[in-house]
Amino acid sequence: MSLGPIETNHGISPELLPHGHPLVLKWTMECQMKLACADKLPTPDLLQTSAMDFLTASDVLGLIILRRIAWWSPNLSNGQNEAAAAPNESGSEEQKLPPLSLKDFGVYNRMAAQMDGFHNHFRLSWKDLQNACETNGKRSSGLKPKQLILTGLRFCSQLDFHHSIEEEHIFPVLARKMPEFRQKKTLLAQHKKIHRGLDELEQYLEKCRSGEEDLELTEMKRLMDAFGEVLWTHLDEEVRTLGAENMRKYWTLEEMRTLPM
């Protein structure tokens, strides 16, 4: 399947436009959709297209996950092959499981390890933004105001995209056996709290980018602090939930090898 080039009708090179420009977002979404629908990994010619320049490695990995899920979901069993030691909904009774071999631990812990890799990207980005804001009201020597604004907007869009993949394609699969990923449970509730703060931060940075407001580091830090605690709690709890000792309660080794990610 040939994905072809990203189509544009404006005669403008996307490299000349700032992050967050409507045309850049349009070309990026076109690229995302083509990757998500592809029946193979991104080809070198696609990776060299202009729109791909605006996607980070984390974005590309997320898009590859979408492609794999498109293949995997129709082949999911309807819960007929339940894990032998799956607990009940309340988790009050759990059969004591034998120790895992190193090989089996790797299979059961795969999703946790990969999710932690994605989360480390957000942890580092968050710390960079926080460090830039903690300068006693002075401009950060590392980032100019425009760079800080674009970095903040990139963080917002990437985290939103990451959560969209989880909620639309990964959580529903896991929720078939795991109550932790069902509606109104802790992880989804955390998503909602995070996005209330994330939306406010993004709106403020968009106003700064357009010149409607001047960037104030104290205000940016205030907006980040409003959802920082729940964000960091979520990044840790989600990985723990996907850890080997919890996953083995619900899934067989064969099922684990076919789960998305």
C-alpha positions in Angstrom: 0.0 0.0 0.0 1.5 3.3 -1.1 0.7 6.2 1.2 1.8 8.8 -1.2 2.8 12.4 -0.4 0.8 14.7 1.9 -1.5 16.8 -0.3 -1.5 20.6 0.0 -3.3 23.2 -2.0 -1.8 26.3 -0.5 1.7 26.5 -2.1 3.2 27.0 1.3 6.0 24.9 2.8 5.0 23.7 6.3 8.6 24.2 7.5 8.0 28.0 7.3 4.9 27.8 9.6 5.0 27.7 13.4 3.9 24.7 15.4 0.1 24.9 16.0 -0.6 26.7 12.7 -3.9 25.4 11.3 -2.2 24.2 8.1 0.4 22.4 10.0 -2.2 20.7 12.1 -4.2 19.8 9.0 -1.1 18.2 7.3 -0.2 16.4 10.5 -3.6 14.9 10.9 -3.5 13.8 7.2 -0.3 12.0 8.0 -1.7 10.5 11.2 -4.7 9.1 9.4 -2.5 7.7 6.6 -0.2 6.0 9.1 -3.2 4.7 11.2 -4.8 3.1 8.1 -1.5 1.7 6.7 -1.0 -2.0 6.4 2.7 -1.8 7.0 5.2 0.4 8.9 5.8 3.9 7.7 7.9 3.9 4.5 11.1 6.0 4.1 9.4 8.2 1.5 6.6 9.0 4.0 9.0 9.7 6.8 10.7 12.3 4.6 7.6 14.3 3.9 7.2 17.7 5.3 4.3 17.0 7.6 6.3 14.2 9.3 8.8 16.9 10.4 6.3 18.0 12.9 5.8 14.6 14.5 8.1 13.4 17.2 9.3 9.8 17.6 6.7 9.4 20.3 4.0 10.5 17.9 5.1 8.0 15.3 5.2 5.1 17.8 1.7 6.1 18.8 0.5 6.0 15.2 2.1 2.6 14.6 0.1 1.4 17.7 -3.1 2.5 16.0 -2.2 0.6 12.8 -1.5 -2.6 14.9 -4.8 -2.2 16.8 -6.7 -1.9 13.5 -5.4 -5.4 12.7 -5.6 -6.8 16.2 -9.1 -5.8 17.4 -11.2 -8.0 15.0 -9.2 -11.0 16.2 -9.8 -10.4 19.9 -11.5 -13.3 21.6 -14.8 -12.5 23.3 -13.5 -13.3 26.7 -13.9 -17.1 26.2 -10.3 -17.8 27.1 -10.3 -16.3 30.6 -7.1 -16.3 32.7 -7.3 -19.1 35.2 -6.7 -16.9 38.2 -8.9 -13.9 37.2 -10.3 -12.2 40.4 -13.9 -11.2 40.8 -15.1 -7.6 40.3 -14.4 -6.6 44.0 -11.0 -8.3 43.9 -11.9 -9.8 47.3 -10.8 -13.3 46.4 -7.6 -13.9 44.5 -5.9 -17.3 44.0 -2.3 -17.2 45.1 -0.2 -17.5 41.9 3.1 -19.2 41.6 6.3 -17.1 40.9 6.8 -16.1 37.3 9.8 -17.2 35.3 12.0 -14.4 33.9 10.6 -15.1 30.4 7.0 -15.0 31.5 7.5 -11.9 33.6 8.8 -10.2 30.4 5.6 -11.2 28.5 3.3 -10.0 31.3 5.2 -6.8 32.0 5.6 -5.8 28.3 2.8 -3.2 28.3 4.0 -1.6 31.5 7.5 -1.3 30.2 6.3 0.3 27.0 3.8 2.6 28.7 6.5 3.7 31.1 8.7 4.7 28.1 5.9 6.9 26.8 5.3 8.4 30.2 9.0 9.1 30.7 8.8 11.4 27.7 6.0 13.4 29.4 7.8 13.4 32.7 10.9 14.9 31.1 8.9 17.4 29.0 7.0 18.5 32.2 10.2 19.0 34.1 11.7 21.1 31.3 8.6 23.3 31.3 8.6 23.6 35.1 12.3 24.5 35.2 11.8 27.2 32.6 9.0 28.7 34.8 10.9 28.6 38.0 13.2 31.6 37.4 11.8 34.1 39.9 9.7 35.8 37.3 12.7 36.3 34.9 12.8 34.8 31.4 14.5 31.5 31.2 18.0 31.6 29.7 17.4 28.3 28.0 14.2 29.1 26.1 13.0 32.3 24.5 9.3 33.1 25.2 8.3 32.0 21.7 10.2 28.7 22.1 8.6 28.1 25.6 5.1 28.7 24.2 5.6 26.3 21.3 7.2 23.7 23.7 4.2 24.0 26.0 1.7 23.6 23.1 3.6 20.6 21.8 3.4 19.0 25.3 -0.4 19.7 25.4 -1.0 18.2 21.9 1.1 15.1 22.5 -0.5 14.3 25.9 -4.0 14.8 24.4 -3.1 12.5 21.5 -1.6 9.9 23.8 -4.8 9.9 26.0 -7.0 9.7 22.9 -5.3 6.5 21.7 -5.7 5.0 25.2 -9.3 5.9 25.6 -10.4 4.9 22.0 -8.3 1.9 21.3 -6.5 0.5 24.4 -8.7 1.0 27.4 -11.8 -0.6 25.8 -9.8 -3.7 25.1 -8.3 -4.0 28.6 -11.7 -3.2 30.1 -13.2 -6.4 28.8 -11.4 -8.1 31.7 -10.0 -5.4 33.9 -12.3 -3.1 35.9 -9.5 -0.6 36.3 -10.0 0.5 32.7 -13.8 0.9 32.7 -15.8 4.1 32.8 -15.8 6.1 36.0 -12.9 4.1 37.4 -9.7 5.8 38.7 -7.6 6.0 35.5 -10.4 7.5 33.3 -11.4 9.9 36.2 -7.7 11.0 36.3 -7.8 11.6 32.5 -10.7 14.0 33.0 -9.0 15.9 35.8 -5.8 16.2 33.8 -7.6 17.5 30.7 -9.4 20.2 32.6 -6.1 21.7 33.6 -4.5 20.8 30.3 -7.2 22.7 28.3 -6.7 25.8 30.4 -2.9 25.7 29.9 -3.3 25.2 26.2 -5.8 28.1 25.9 -3.5 30.4 27.8 -0.5 29.5 25.6 -2.6 29.9 22.4 -3.4 33.5 23.5 0.3 34.1 24.2 1.2 32.7 20.8 -1.3 34.9 19.0 -0.1 38.0 20.9 -3.4 38.4 22.7 -1.6 38.1 26.1 2.1 38.3 27.2 3.6 35.2 28.5 4.0 35.3 32.3 6.0 32.5 33.8 4.2 32.7 37.1 0.9 32.3 35.4 2.1 29.4 33.3 3.4 27.7 36.4 0.2 28.2 38.3 -1.8 26.6 35.5 0.7 23.6 35.4 0.6 23.2 39.2 -3.2 23.0 39.1 -3.1 19.5 37.5 0.5 18.5 38.1 -0.2 16.2 41.1 -2.9 14.2 39.4 -0.8 13.9 36.3 2.2 12.5 38.0 0.0 10.2 40.1 -1.7 8.9 36.9 1.6 8.3 35.1 2.7 6.1 38.0 -0.6 4.3 38.7 -1.3 3.4 35.0 2.1 1.7 34.7 1.6 -0.2 38.0 -1.8 -1.4 36.7 -0.2 -2.7 33.6 2.5 -4.5 35.6 3.1 -8.2 35.4 1.6 -9.2 38.8 -1.6 -7.4 38.0 -1.9 -8.4 34.3 -1.4 -12.1 35.1 -4.6 -12.0 37.2 -6.7 -11.4 34.0 -4.8 -12.6 30.9 -3.2 -15.7 29.8 0.3 -15.7 28.3 -1.2 -16.2 24.8 -3.5 -13.3 25.2 -0.7 -11.1 26.5 1.2 -11.6 23.3 -1.6 -10.3 21.2 -2.7 -7.3 23.3 -2.0 -3.9 21.6 1.3 -2.1 22.2 
